[in-house]
Amino acid sequence: MPKASTKKSEKPIEELTYEEALAELEGIVEVLEGEQSQLEEAIKLFERGQALAARCGVLLEAAQLKVKQVAGDDVSAFEEESE
């Protein structure tokens, strides 16, 4: 299991791909759920996790916009069918 860390060598969040951000976020969740962390370390992990979740949201919104631009009105028909 990958461990999340707060090392200085971490890649800046704004440079992470969706997959990288999600993988790191999952690692942080594992650490916070499974270990007794020092309060300060847990807070740092939580803050990074919040920022990673926001990054994933931004990347998903950008992907959705691209799909809508490419597919046009066909996307809204698909969204209605899937609900």
Distance bins in CASP14 RR format, pairs under 12 A and 6 or more apart:
PFRMAT RR
TARGET T0000
AUTHOR 0000-0000-0000
RMODE 2
METHOD distances of the structure
MODEL  1
1 23 0 0 0 0 0 1 0 0 0 0 0
1 26 0 0 0 0 1 0 0 0 0 0 0
1 27 1 0 0 1 0 0 0 0 0 0 0
1 28 0 0 0 0 0 1 0 0 0 0 0
1 29 0 0 0 0 0 1 0 0 0 0 0
1 30 1 0 1 0 0 0 0 0 0 0 0
1 31 0 0 0 0 1 0 0 0 0 0 0
1 33 0 0 0 0 0 1 0 0 0 0 0
1 34 0 0 0 0 1 0 0 0 0 0 0
1 35 0 0 0 0 0 1 0 0 0 0 0
2 20 0 0 0 0 0 1 0 0 0 0 0
2 23 1 0 0 1 0 0 0 0 0 0 0
2 24 0 0 0 0 1 0 0 0 0 0 0
2 25 0 0 0 0 0 1 0 0 0 0 0
2 26 0 0 0 0 1 0 0 0 0 0 0
2 27 1 0 1 0 0 0 0 0 0 0 0
2 28 0 0 0 0 1 0 0 0 0 0 0
2 29 0 0 0 0 0 1 0 0 0 0 0
2 30 1 0 0 1 0 0 0 0 0 0 0
2 31 0 0 0 0 1 0 0 0 0 0 0
3 24 0 0 0 0 0 1 0 0 0 0 0
3 26 0 0 0 0 0 1 0 0 0 0 0
3 27 1 0 0 1 0 0 0 0 0 0 0
3 28 0 0 0 0 1 0 0 0 0 0 0
3 29 0 0 0 0 0 1 0 0 0 0 0
3 30 1 0 0 1 0 0 0 0 0 0 0
3 31 1 0 0 1 0 0 0 0 0 0 0
3 32 0 0 0 0 0 1 0 0 0 0 0
3 34 0 0 0 0 0 1 0 0 0 0 0
3 35 0 0 0 0 1 0 0 0 0 0 0
3 37 0 0 0 0 0 1 0 0 0 0 0
3 41 0 0 0 0 0 1 0 0 0 0 0
3 45 0 0 0 0 0 1 0 0 0 0 0
4 10 0 0 0 0 1 0 0 0 0 0 0
4 23 0 0 0 0 1 0 0 0 0 0 0
4 24 1 0 0 1 0 0 0 0 0 0 0
4 25 0 0 0 0 1 0 0 0 0 0 0
4 26 0 0 0 0 1 0 0 0 0 0 0
4 27 1 0 1 0 0 0 0 0 0 0 0
4 28 1 0 1 0 0 0 0 0 0 0 0
4 29 0 0 0 0 1 0 0 0 0 0 0
4 30 1 0 0 1 0 0 0 0 0 0 0
4 31 1 0 1 0 0 0 0 0 0 0 0
4 32 0 0 0 0 1 0 0 0 0 0 0
4 33 0 0 0 0 0 1 0 0 0 0 0
4 34 0 0 0 0 0 1 0 0 0 0 0
4 35 0 0 0 0 0 1 0 0 0 0 0
4 37 0 0 0 0 1 0 0 0 0 0 0
4 41 0 0 0 0 1 0 0 0 0 0 0
4 42 0 0 0 0 0 1 0 0 0 0 0
4 44 0 0 0 0 1 0 0 0 0 0 0
4 45 1 0 1 0 0 0 0 0 0 0 0
4 46 0 0 0 0 0 1 0 0 0 0 0
4 47 0 0 0 0 0 1 0 0 0 0 0
4 48 1 0 0 1 0 0 0 0 0 0 0
4 49 0 0 0 0 1 0 0 0 0 0 0
4 52 0 0 0 0 1 0 0 0 0 0 0
5 11 0 0 0 0 0 1 0 0 0 0 0
5 24 0 0 0 0 1 0 0 0 0 0 0
5 27 0 0 0 0 1 0 0 0 0 0 0
5 28 0 0 0 0 1 0 0 0 0 0 0
5 31 0 0 0 0 1 0 0 0 0 0 0
5 37 0 0 0 0 0 1 0 0 0 0 0
5 41 0 0 0 0 1 0 0 0 0 0 0
5 44 0 0 0 0 1 0 0 0 0 0 0
5 45 0 0 0 0 1 0 0 0 0 0 0
5 48 0 0 0 0 1 0 0 0 0 0 0
6 24 0 0 0 0 0 1 0 0 0 0 0
6 28 0 0 0 0 1 0 0 0 0 0 0
6 31 0 0 0 0 0 1 0 0 0 0 0
6 37 0 0 0 0 0 1 0 0 0 0 0
6 38 0 0 0 0 0 1 0 0 0 0 0
6 40 0 0 0 0 1 0 0 0 0 0 0
6 41 1 0 0 1 0 0 0 0 0 0 0
6 42 0 0 0 0 0 1 0 0 0 0 0
6 43 0 0 0 0 1 0 0 0 0 0 0
6 44 1 0 1 0 0 0 0 0 0 0 0
6 45 1 0 0 1 0 0 0 0 0 0 0
6 46 0 0 0 0 0 1 0 0 0 0 0
6 47 0 0 0 0 1 0 0 0 0 0 0
6 48 1 0 0 1 0 0 0 0 0 0 0
6 49 0 0 0 0 0 1 0 0 0 0 0
6 51 0 0 0 0 0 1 0 0 0 0 0
7 24 0 0 0 0 0 1 0 0 0 0 0
7 41 0 0 0 0 0 1 0 0 0 0 0
7 44 0 0 0 0 0 1 0 0 0 0 0
7 45 0 0 0 0 0 1 0 0 0 0 0
7 48 0 0 0 0 0 1 0 0 0 0 0
8 44 0 0 0 0 0 1 0 0 0 0 0
10 16 0 0 0 0 1 0 0 0 0 0 0
10 20 0 0 0 0 0 1 0 0 0 0 0
10 21 0 0 0 0 0 1 0 0 0 0 0
10 24 0 0 0 0 1 0 0 0 0 0 0
10 28 0 0 0 0 0 1 0 0 0 0 0
10 44 0 0 0 0 0 1 0 0 0 0 0
10 45 0 0 0 0 0 1 0 0 0 0 0
10 48 1 0 0 1 0 0 0 0 0 0 0
10 49 0 0 0 0 0 1 0 0 0 0 0
10 51 0 0 0 0 0 1 0 0 0 0 0
10 52 0 0 0 0 0 1 0 0 0 0 0
11 17 0 0 0 0 1 0 0 0 0 0 0
11 20 1 0 0 1 0 0 0 0 0 0 0
11 21 0 0 0 0 1 0 0 0 0 0 0
11 23 0 0 0 0 0 1 0 0 0 0 0
11 24 0 0 0 0 1 0 0 0 0 0 0
11 48 0 0 0 0 0 1 0 0 0 0 0
11 52 0 0 0 0 0 1 0 0 0 0 0
11 55 0 0 0 0 0 1 0 0 0 0 0
12 20 0 0 0 0 0 1 0 0 0 0 0
12 21 0 0 0 0 0 1 0 0 0 0 0
12 24 0 0 0 0 0 1 0 0 0 0 0
12 48 0 0 0 0 0 1 0 0 0 0 0
12 51 0 0 0 0 1 0 0 0 0 0 0
12 52 0 0 0 0 0 1 0 0 0 0 0
12 55 0 0 0 0 1 0 0 0 0 0 0
13 20 0 0 0 0 1 0 0 0 0 0 0
13 21 1 0 0 1 0 0 0 0 0 0 0
13 24 0 0 0 0 1 0 0 0 0 0 0
13 25 0 0 0 0 0 1 0 0 0 0 0
13 47 0 0 0 0 0 1 0 0 0 0 0
13 48 1 0 0 1 0 0 0 0 0 0 0
13 49 0 0 0 0 1 0 0 0 0 0 0
13 50 0 0 0 0 0 1 0 0 0 0 0
13 51 1 0 1 0 0 0 0 0 0 0 0
13 52 1 0 0 1 0 0 0 0 0 0 0
13 53 0 0 0 0 0 1 0 0 0 0 0
13 54 0 0 0 0 1 0 0 0 0 0 0
13 55 1 0 1 0 0 0 0 0 0 0 0
13 56 0 0 0 0 1 0 0 0 0 0 0
13 57 0 0 0 0 0 1 0 0 0 0 0
13 58 0 0 0 0 1 0 0 0 0 0 0
13 59 0 0 0 0 0 1 0 0 0 0 0
14 20 0 0 0 0 0 1 0 0 0 0 0
14 21 0 0 0 0 1 0 0 0 0 0 0
14 51 0 0 0 0 1 0 0 0 0 0 0
14 52 0 0 0 0 0 1 0 0 0 0 0
14 54 0 0 0 0 0 1 0 0 0 0 0
14 55 1 0 0 1 0 0 0 0 0 0 0
14 58 0 0 0 0 1 0 0 0 0 0 0
14 59 0 0 0 0 0 1 0 0 0 0 0
15 21 0 0 0 0 1 0 0 0 0 0 0
15 24 0 0 0 0 0 1 0 0 0 0 0
15 55 0 0 0 0 1 0 0 0 0 0 0
15 59 0 0 0 0 0 1 0 0 0 0 0
16 22 0 0 0 0 1 0 0 0 0 0 0
16 23 0 0 0 0 1 0 0 0 0 0 0
16 24 1 0 0 1 0 0 0 0 0 0 0
16 25 0 0 0 0 1 0 0 0 0 0 0
16 48 0 0 0 0 0 1 0 0 0 0 0
16 49 0 0 0 0 0 1 0 0 0 0 0
16 51 0 0 0 0 1 0 0 0 0 0 0
16 52 1 0 0 1 0 0 0 0 0 0 0
16 53 0 0 0 0 0 1 0 0 0 0 0
16 54 0 0 0 0 0 1 0 0 0 0 0
16 55 1 0 0 1 0 0 0 0 0 0 0
16 56 0 0 0 0 1 0 0 0 0 0 0
16 57 0 0 0 0 0 1 0 0 0 0 0
16 58 0 0 0 0 0 1 0 0 0 0 0
16 59 0 0 0 0 1 0 0 0 0 0 0
17 23 0 0 0 0 1 0 0 0 0 0 0
17 24 0 0 0 0 0 1 0 0 0 0 0
17 52 0 0 0 0 0 1 0 0 0 0 0
17 55 0 0 0 0 1 0 0 0 0 0 0
17 56 0 0 0 0 0 1 0 0 0 0 0
17 58 0 0 0 0 0 1 0 0 0 0 0
17 59 1 0 0 1 0 0 0 0 0 0 0
17 60 0 0 0 0 0 1 0 0 0 0 0
17 62 0 0 0 0 0 1 0 0 0 0 0
17 63 0 0 0 0 0 1 0 0 0 0 0
18 24 0 0 0 0 0 1 0 0 0 0 0
18 25 0 0 0 0 0 1 0 0 0 0 0
18 52 0 0 0 0 0 1 0 0 0 0 0
18 53 0 0 0 0 0 1 0 0 0 0 0
18 55 0 0 0 0 1 0 0 0 0 0 0
18 56 1 0 1 0 0 0 0 0 0 0 0
18 57 0 0 0 0 1 0 0 0 0 0 0
18 58 0 0 0 0 1 0 0 0 0 0 0
18 59 1 0 1 0 0 0 0 0 0 0 0
18 60 1 0 0 1 0 0 0 0 0 0 0
18 61 0 0 0 0 0 1 0 0 0 0 0
18 62 0 0 0 0 1 0 0 0 0 0 0
18 63 1 0 0 1 0 0 0 0 0 0 0
18 64 0 0 0 0 0 1 0 0 0 0 0
19 25 0 0 0 0 0 1 0 0 0 0 0
19 26 0 0 0 0 0 1 0 0 0 0 0
19 52 0 0 0 0 0 1 0 0 0 0 0
19 55 0 0 0 0 0 1 0 0 0 0 0
19 56 0 0 0 0 1 0 0 0 0 0 0
19 59 0 0 0 0 1 0 0 0 0 0 0
19 60 0 0 0 0 0 1 0 0 0 0 0
19 63 0 0 0 0 0 1 0 0 0 0 0
20 26 0 0 0 0 0 1 0 0 0 0 0
20 27 0 0 0 0 0 1 0 0 0 0 0
20 52 0 0 0 0 1 0 0 0 0 0 0
20 55 0 0 0 0 1 0 0 0 0 0 0
20 56 0 0 0 0 1 0 0 0 0 0 0
20 59 0 0 0 0 0 1 0 0 0 0 0
21 27 0 0 0 0 0 1 0 0 0 0 0
21 28 0 0 0 0 0 1 0 0 0 0 0
21 48 0 0 0 0 0 1 0 0 0 0 0
21 49 0 0 0 0 1 0 0 0 0 0 0
21 50 0 0 0 0 0 1 0 0 0 0 0
21 51 0 0 0 0 1 0 0 0 0 0 0
21 52 1 0 1 0 0 0 0 0 0 0 0
21 53 0 0 0 0 1 0 0 0 0 0 0
21 54 0 0 0 0 1 0 0 0 0 0 0
21 55 1 0 1 0 0 0 0 0 0 0 0
21 56 1 0 1 0 0 0 0 0 0 0 0
21 57 0 0 0 0 1 0 0 0 0 0 0
21 58 0 0 0 0 1 0 0 0 0 0 0
21 59 1 0 0 1 0 0 0 0 0 0 0
21 60 0 0 0 0 0 1 0 0 0 0 0
22 28 0 0 0 0 0 1 0 0 0 0 0
22 29 0 0 0 0 0 1 0 0 0 0 0
22 49 0 0 0 0 0 1 0 0 0 0 0
22 52 1 0 0 1 0 0 0 0 0 0 0
22 53 0 0 0 0 1 0 0 0 0 0 0
22 55 0 0 0 0 1 0 0 0 0 0 0
22 56 1 0 1 0 0 0 0 0 0 0 0
22 57 0 0 0 0 0 1 0 0 0 0 0
22 59 0 0 0 0 1 0 0 0 0 0 0
22 60 0 0 0 0 1 0 0 0 0 0 0
23 29 0 0 0 0 0 1 0 0 0 0 0
23 30 0 0 0 0 0 1 0 0 0 0 0
23 49 0 0 0 0 0 1 0 0 0 0 0
23 52 0 0 0 0 1 0 0 0 0 0 0
23 56 0 0 0 0 0 1 0 0 0 0 0
24 30 0 0 0 0 0 1 0 0 0 0 0
24 31 0 0 0 0 0 1 0 0 0 0 0
24 45 0 0 0 0 0 1 0 0 0 0 0
24 48 1 0 0 1 0 0 0 0 0 0 0
24 49 1 0 0 1 0 0 0 0 0 0 0
24 51 0 0 0 0 0 1 0 0 0 0 0
24 52 1 0 1 0 0 0 0 0 0 0 0
24 53 0 0 0 0 0 1 0 0 0 0 0
24 55 0 0 0 0 1 0 0 0 0 0 0
24 56 0 0 0 0 1 0 0 0 0 0 0
25 31 0 0 0 0 0 1 0 0 0 0 0
25 32 0 0 0 0 0 1 0 0 0 0 0
25 45 0 0 0 0 0 1 0 0 0 0 0
25 46 0 0 0 0 0 1 0 0 0 0 0
25 48 0 0 0 0 1 0 0 0 0 0 0
25 49 1 0 1 0 0 0 0 0 0 0 0
25 50 0 0 0 0 1 0 0 0 0 0 0
25 51 0 0 0 0 1 0 0 0 0 0 0
25 52 1 0 1 0 0 0 0 0 0 0 0
25 53 1 0 0 1 0 0 0 0 0 0 0
25 54 0 0 0 0 0 1 0 0 0 0 0
25 55 0 0 0 0 1 0 0 0 0 0 0
25 56 1 0 0 1 0 0 0 0 0 0 0
25 57 0 0 0 0 0 1 0 0 0 0 0
25 59 0 0 0 0 0 1 0 0 0 0 0
26 32 0 0 0 0 0 1 0 0 0 0 0
26 33 0 0 0 0 0 1 0 0 0 0 0
26 49 0 0 0 0 0 1 0 0 0 0 0
26 52 0 0 0 0 1 0 0 0 0 0 0
26 53 0 0 0 0 0 1 0 0 0 0 0
26 56 0 0 0 0 0 1 0 0 0 0 0
27 33 0 0 0 0 1 0 0 0 0 0 0
27 34 0 0 0 0 0 1 0 0 0 0 0
27 35 0 0 0 0 0 1 0 0 0 0 0
27 45 0 0 0 0 1 0 0 0 0 0 0
27 48 0 0 0 0 0 1 0 0 0 0 0
27 49 0 0 0 0 1 0 0 0 0 0 0
27 52 0 0 0 0 1 0 0 0 0 0 0
28 34 0 0 0 0 0 1 0 0 0 0 0
28 35 0 0 0 0 0 1 0 0 0 0 0
28 37 0 0 0 0 0 1 0 0 0 0 0
28 41 0 0 0 0 0 1 0 0 0 0 0
28 42 0 0 0 0 1 0 0 0 0 0 0
28 43 0 0 0 0 0 1 0 0 0 0 0
28 44 0 0 0 0 1 0 0 0 0 0 0
28 45 1 0 1 0 0 0 0 0 0 0 0
28 46 1 0 0 1 0 0 0 0 0 0 0
28 47 0 0 0 0 1 0 0 0 0 0 0
28 48 1 0 0 1 0 0 0 0 0 0 0
28 49 1 0 1 0 0 0 0 0 0 0 0
28 50 0 0 0 0 1 0 0 0 0 0 0
28 51 0 0 0 0 0 1 0 0 0 0 0
28 52 1 0 0 1 0 0 0 0 0 0 0
28 53 0 0 0 0 1 0 0 0 0 0 0
29 35 0 0 0 0 0 1 0 0 0 0 0
29 42 0 0 0 0 0 1 0 0 0 0 0
29 45 0 0 0 0 1 0 0 0 0 0 0
29 46 0 0 0 0 0 1 0 0 0 0 0
29 48 0 0 0 0 0 1 0 0 0 0 0
29 49 0 0 0 0 1 0 0 0 0 0 0
29 50 0 0 0 0 0 1 0 0 0 0 0
29 52 0 0 0 0 1 0 0 0 0 0 0
29 53 0 0 0 0 0 1 0 0 0 0 0
30 37 0 0 0 0 0 1 0 0 0 0 0
30 45 0 0 0 0 0 1 0 0 0 0 0
30 49 0 0 0 0 0 1 0 0 0 0 0
31 37 1 0 0 1 0 0 0 0 0 0 0
31 38 0 0 0 0 0 1 0 0 0 0 0
31 41 0 0 0 0 1 0 0 0 0 0 0
31 42 0 0 0 0 1 0 0 0 0 0 0
31 44 0 0 0 0 0 1 0 0 0 0 0
31 45 1 0 0 1 0 0 0 0 0 0 0
31 46 0 0 0 0 0 1 0 0 0 0 0
31 48 0 0 0 0 0 1 0 0 0 0 0
31 49 0 0 0 0 0 1 0 0 0 0 0
32 38 0 0 0 0 0 1 0 0 0 0 0
32 39 0 0 0 0 0 1 0 0 0 0 0
32 41 0 0 0 0 1 0 0 0 0 0 0
32 42 1 0 0 1 0 0 0 0 0 0 0
32 43 0 0 0 0 0 1 0 0 0 0 0
32 44 0 0 0 0 0 1 0 0 0 0 0
32 45 1 0 1 0 0 0 0 0 0 0 0
32 46 1 0 0 1 0 0 0 0 0 0 0
32 47 0 0 0 0 0 1 0 0 0 0 0
32 48 0 0 0 0 0 1 0 0 0 0 0
32 49 0 0 0 0 1 0 0 0 0 0 0
32 50 0 0 0 0 0 1 0 0 0 0 0
33 42 0 0 0 0 0 1 0 0 0 0 0
33 45 0 0 0 0 0 1 0 0 0 0 0
33 46 0 0 0 0 0 1 0 0 0 0 0
34 42 0 0 0 0 0 1 0 0 0 0 0
34 45 0 0 0 0 0 1 0 0 0 0 0
35 41 0 0 0 0 1 0 0 0 0 0 0
35 42 0 0 0 0 1 0 0 0 0 0 0
35 45 0 0 0 0 1 0 0 0 0 0 0
36 42 0 0 0 0 1 0 0 0 0 0 0
37 43 0 0 0 0 1 0 0 0 0 0 0
37 44 0 0 0 0 1 0 0 0 0 0 0
37 45 1 0 0 1 0 0 0 0 0 0 0
37 46 0 0 0 0 1 0 0 0 0 0 0
38 44 0 0 0 0 1 0 0 0 0 0 0
38 45 0 0 0 0 0 1 0 0 0 0 0
39 45 0 0 0 0 0 1 0 0 0 0 0
39 46 0 0 0 0 0 1 0 0 0 0 0
40 46 0 0 0 0 0 1 0 0 0 0 0
40 47 0 0 0 0 0 1 0 0 0 0 0
41 47 0 0 0 0 0 1 0 0 0 0 0
41 48 0 0 0 0 0 1 0 0 0 0 0
42 48 0 0 0 0 0 1 0 0 0 0 0
42 49 0 0 0 0 0 1 0 0 0 0 0
43 49 0 0 0 0 0 1 0 0 0 0 0
43 50 0 0 0 0 0 1 0 0 0 0 0
44 50 0 0 0 0 0 1 0 0 0 0 0
44 51 0 0 0 0 0 1 0 0 0 0 0
45 51 0 0 0 0 0 1 0 0 0 0 0
45 52 0 0 0 0 0 1 0 0 0 0 0
46 52 0 0 0 0 0 1 0 0 0 0 0
46 53 0 0 0 0 0 1 0 0 0 0 0
47 53 0 0 0 0 0 1 0 0 0 0 0
47 54 0 0 0 0 0 1 0 0 0 0 0
48 54 0 0 0 0 0 1 0 0 0 0 0
48 55 0 0 0 0 0 1 0 0 0 0 0
49 55 0 0 0 0 1 0 0 0 0 0 0
49 56 0 0 0 0 1 0 0 0 0 0 0
50 56 0 0 0 0 0 1 0 0 0 0 0
50 57 0 0 0 0 0 1 0 0 0 0 0
51 57 0 0 0 0 0 1 0 0 0 0 0
51 58 0 0 0 0 0 1 0 0 0 0 0
52 58 0 0 0 0 0 1 0 0 0 0 0
52 59 0 0 0 0 0 1 0 0 0 0 0
53 59 0 0 0 0 0 1 0 0 0 0 0
53 60 0 0 0 0 0 1 0 0 0 0 0
54 60 0 0 0 0 0 1 0 0 0 0 0
54 61 0 0 0 0 0 1 0 0 0 0 0
55 61 0 0 0 0 0 1 0 0 0 0 0
55 62 0 0 0 0 0 1 0 0 0 0 0
56 62 0 0 0 0 0 1 0 0 0 0 0
56 63 0 0 0 0 0 1 0 0 0 0 0
57 63 0 0 0 0 1 0 0 0 0 0 0
57 64 0 0 0 0 1 0 0 0 0 0 0
57 65 0 0 0 0 0 1 0 0 0 0 0
58 64 0 0 0 0 0 1 0 0 0 0 0
58 65 0 0 0 0 0 1 0 0 0 0 0
59 65 0 0 0 0 0 1 0 0 0 0 0
59 66 0 0 0 0 0 1 0 0 0 0 0
60 66 0 0 0 0 0 1 0 0 0 0 0
60 67 0 0 0 0 0 1 0 0 0 0 0
61 67 0 0 0 0 0 1 0 0 0 0 0
61 68 0 0 0 0 0 1 0 0 0 0 0
62 68 0 0 0 0 0 1 0 0 0 0 0
62 69 0 0 0 0 0 1 0 0 0 0 0
63 69 0 0 0 0 0 1 0 0 0 0 0
63 70 0 0 0 0 0 1 0 0 0 0 0
63 75 0 0 0 0 0 1 0 0 0 0 0
64 70 0 0 0 0 0 1 0 0 0 0 0
64 71 0 0 0 0 0 1 0 0 0 0 0
64 72 0 0 0 0 0 1 0 0 0 0 0
64 75 0 0 0 0 1 0 0 0 0 0 0
64 76 0 0 0 0 0 1 0 0 0 0 0
64 78 0 0 0 0 0 1 0 0 0 0 0
64 79 0 0 0 0 1 0 0 0 0 0 0
65 71 0 0 0 0 0 1 0 0 0 0 0
65 72 0 0 0 0 0 1 0 0 0 0 0
65 75 0 0 0 0 0 1 0 0 0 0 0
66 72 0 0 0 0 0 1 0 0 0 0 0
66 75 0 0 0 0 0 1 0 0 0 0 0
67 74 0 0 0 0 1 0 0 0 0 0 0
67 75 1 0 0 1 0 0 0 0 0 0 0
67 76 0 0 0 0 0 1 0 0 0 0 0
67 78 0 0 0 0 1 0 0 0 0 0 0
67 79 0 0 0 0 0 1 0 0 0 0 0
68 74 0 0 0 0 1 0 0 0 0 0 0
68 75 1 0 1 0 0 0 0 0 0 0 0
68 76 0 0 0 0 1 0 0 0 0 0 0
68 77 0 0 0 0 0 1 0 0 0 0 0
68 78 0 0 0 0 0 1 0 0 0 0 0
68 79 0 0 0 0 1 0 0 0 0 0 0
69 75 0 0 0 0 1 0 0 0 0 0 0
71 77 0 0 0 0 1 0 0 0 0 0 0
71 78 1 0 0 1 0 0 0 0 0 0 0
71 79 0 0 0 0 0 1 0 0 0 0 0
72 78 0 0 0 0 0 1 0 0 0 0 0
72 79 0 0 0 0 0 1 0 0 0 0 0
73 79 0 0 0 0 0 1 0 0 0 0 0
73 80 0 0 0 0 0 1 0 0 0 0 0
74 80 0 0 0 0 0 1 0 0 0 0 0
74 81 0 0 0 0 0 1 0 0 0 0 0
75 81 0 0 0 0 0 1 0 0 0 0 0
75 82 0 0 0 0 0 1 0 0 0 0 0
76 82 0 0 0 0 0 1 0 0 0 0 0
76 83 0 0 0 0 0 1 0 0 0 0 0
77 83 0 0 0 0 0 1 0 0 0 0 0
END
